[in-house]
Amino acid sequence: MTLHLTAHLPLAGALALGMAAGLAAGLLHFRLLAWNAGLFARGRPAAALGLQLLRMAAIAAVLALLARTGGAAAVAAALAGILAARTWALRGARREAPAATHPLHAAQALPADTEP
């Protein structure tokens, strides 16, 4: 059985496939970004750079595969899925971060009578 990667999907199928693939790839991408930042923070730049290359290659591969199977509609939907995953990841990171590390709350964390 041969898989034809250039077969084009109907528009609704391309949009659904692109959105699902983009959301899944985006969630993985941003989960690995958090891990990547931890590697840099722990002084492991070689591992962090390797993971960075892996993250970028995975996103590029997903987008290239979608371009071959679903065309521009699938790629556009995948980009929308990646942006949705980014929004979701940022909301989760804001909930987990202490208030003093958030730029909008940092000024409130200082006592009022403290001079710089």
Phi, psi and omega in degrees: 000131183253134177267120179266105183283348181263005179293132181266140181268158170298158185305313181298320178293319179296319179294317180294315179297315181297316180295315180296315181294319179294319179295314180296313180295321179293318178298317178295317181302312183282334173294317179290333176297319177297318178296320180300315179298322177296322177296316176299316183295329180273007176079032178242069186294327180295315178294321180295318179293322176298316178294323178299315178297320178297317179299314181293319179295322180294316178296317179298320180293318179298314180294322179294318178296318178294324178296325180283328184265322186240357178074201185296326180297318180293320179293318178297318178293323178295319177297322175296321177295321178294319177294323176295319178296323178297314179300316179298317180295319179294321177297319178295320180293324179292325179291326183276337184284140175297150184300325183292338181271348179280130184303326182286338182256354184296320180294327180286340183283340180277142175297149185293329184268009180275130177257145180290000000 
